[in-house]
Amino acid sequence: MNKWLSKGVLACLLLLAQLCFTYCVAQEPQSQGEGNEPAAERRGPHIAQLSISGPIGPATTDYLIRTSDKARKGGARLFIVNMDTPGGLDAATRDIIQHILASDIPYVTYVTPAGARAASAGTYILYASHVAAMTPSTTLGAATPVQIGGMPGQQEPPAKAPEMSEDKAGEEGEQNGEPKKRERDPRSAMERKVVNDSVAYIRGLAHRNGRNADWAEKAVRDAATLTAREARAENVVDIVADNQQQLLQQLADRDVILPSGKQKISGTIAELPVVSYEPDWRNELLSLITNPQVAYILLLIGIYGLIFEGYSPGAIVPGVVGIICLLLAFYALQVLPINYAGLALIIVGALLIAAELFVPSFGALGIGGVVALVIGSVMLIDSDVPGMRISKTMIGSIAAISGLALLGFLYAVGRSLRKPIVAANQAMVGRTAVVSVVEPELLVKIDGEIWRARCDNLLTEGQLVKVTAEQGLLLQVVPE
């Protein structure tokens, strides 16, 4: 049993290592653009170039805050944040915005390259930045909080009825003998609270930096979007530049609002070297384990590892691996928007599947466990943010593997029940053994076990023999 458990845990570790390697290769920084210098070679005043690519989460916040502090100590005079994001988590976005607003060095958020977007959370960060810039053929907007959309499959709120004029409403009310009624917002109180809070937040950011607050409200309430040229015309962004050099030229002598008051960006800013700060190993690790897919796998490995250790005390490997994976999973889940009911269902499902191996329920526990595991997996991540959900393909794969393993176990149990019952003291009869030692005492080996034996014929080491009788710990054998 322990041998199979160790092999299973080793396979899980290899799978996890392959996943980590694949993710790190996919996230490997691209070669730096012309004119950029490696971060290790920075000396004196420079422009720090950071990047936000993909969904905004805890790893993004950690990277932006730690790296900007490092760059500030190294002599950074300006931060340029290249951004391409579909959105992100509210808590992580607010942490980034608070850091930007408290910075005594200007932040320039630049939506680039062509085809990039600053959707949802990216729009808030763009409004919070001291200078907002975009590349042609980029977009921003659609800043409505996605959590208010409800669970998948839930019906959309009914469309709001067309509004009528006060006079007409008053006439109808008088005709029916009822007082005039005001049209009610079909959204729930919680939805209105979330939207109104987001509107107030983004309008405050717009007023701080002198940008279009009315359009910002439309982006939240109506999910409005704009292209780069339209955003510049609507006073949503400050600069539209084809490349970084054009951006730096347009930044010269521009006024920005810092905590200390209004300041002017140096007219010679374009002459400073641009230093690219890429994520380090710590940020790569944090980004890896806070990925919902990886956190989900770590959770399952941790649960099953501890279950196997509990049923096979002394195996050690499953327990050690399970504890490590479970701690990493809990760290990731505490910074992700999870549904605790989903987490509880996953744990219960794993326990039921494990219990099927030791309790003769003929599949009832196992089937219930697979159902609970699938439902819990679907519910686990409580967010509609792109990139912050567990893929249905992974959930289906886990369910299929669990189901096939359960069917295989039930098939093995069925076969064992159909086999003829053999007395325990005759289990070796009919087995084939290998002669291990001839003198001074005949010893034979069966499946790695050494047995004392007796034979009326002359045997040689390595010869195959067949067991004809079993008397306690002594076997009667004959040559095959």
HELIX and SHEET records of a PDB file:
HELIX    1   1 ASN A    2  ALA A   26  1                                  25    
HELIX    2   2 ALA A   39  GLU A   41  5                                   3    
HELIX    3   3 PRO A   58  LYS A   73  1                                  16    
HELIX    4   4 ASP A   90  LEU A  101  1                                  12    
HELIX    5   5 ALA A  121  ALA A  128  1                                   8    
HELIX    6   6 VAL A  146  GLY A  149  5                                   4    
HELIX    7   7 GLU A  166  GLN A  175  1                                  10    
HELIX    8   8 ALA A  189  ASN A  209  1                                  21    
HELIX    9   9 ALA A  213  ARG A  221  1                                   9    
HELIX   10  10 ALA A  228  ALA A  233  1                                   6    
HELIX   11  11 GLN A  244  LEU A  251  1                                   8    
HELIX   12  12 ILE A  269  GLU A  271  5                                   3    
HELIX   13  13 TRP A  281  ILE A  289  1                                   9    
HELIX   14  14 PRO A  292  TYR A  311  1                                  20    
HELIX   15  15 VAL A  317  VAL A  335  1                                  19    
HELIX   16  16 TYR A  340  GLU A  356  1                                  17    
HELIX   17  17 ALA A  364  LEU A  380  1                                  17    
HELIX   18  18 LYS A  392  ARG A  418  1                                  27    
HELIX   19  19 ALA A  424  GLN A  426  5                                   3    
SHEET    1   A 7 ASN A  36  PRO A  38  0                                        
SHEET    2   A 7 VAL A 274  SER A 276  1                                        
SHEET    3   A 7 HIS A  46  SER A  53  1                                        
SHEET    4   A 7 ALA A  76  ASP A  84  1                                        
SHEET    5   A 7 TYR A 107  VAL A 111  1                                        
SHEET    6   A 7 VAL A 131  MET A 134  1                                        
SHEET    7   A 7 ILE A 239  VAL A 240  1                                        
SHEET    1   B 3 ARG A 117  ALA A 119  0                                        
SHEET    2   B 3 THR A 139  GLY A 141  1                                        
SHEET    3   B 3 THR A 225  THR A 227 -1                                        
SHEET    1   C 2 ASP A 255  LEU A 258  0                                        
SHEET    2   C 2 GLY A 261  LYS A 264 -1                                        
SHEET    1   D 6 THR A 432  VAL A 437  0                                        
SHEET    2   D 6 LEU A 443  ILE A 446 -1                                        
SHEET    3   D 6 GLU A 449  ARG A 454 -1                                        
SHEET    4   D 6 LEU A 474  PRO A 479  1                                        
SHEET    5   D 6 LEU A 464  GLN A 471 -1                                        
SHEET    6   D 6 THR A 432  VAL A 437 -1                                        
END                                                                             
